Amino acid sequence: KKNLEKCLSFTLLSHAKTPIASLLHQ
């Protein structure tokens, strides 16, 4: 269960990183 939480947070992080990066590049 703990591993799933880590995987989920990692996925959310990677998904959130892309829009944030594109916003910073504007």
N, C-alpha and C positions, 0 to 999 in steps of 0.2 A: 504494500500500500504506500509506503514511504517513497519507494522508487517511482511509483506512478505520479505522485505529487511533484517529484523533482522533474520528471519528464514533462508534465503538464506545464509547470512554471517555465521550463526551458522553451517549450513551444510557444507559450504566450510571449515570452521575452523576444524570441526571434521574429515573431509576427509583428510585435510592437516596434521593433528596432527599424524595420524597413520604412514605415511611414514617417517615423521621427527623423530618420536620416534624409529622406527626400524633402522633408520640411526644412531641415537645416541647410540643405544644398540650394534651396530656392533663394 
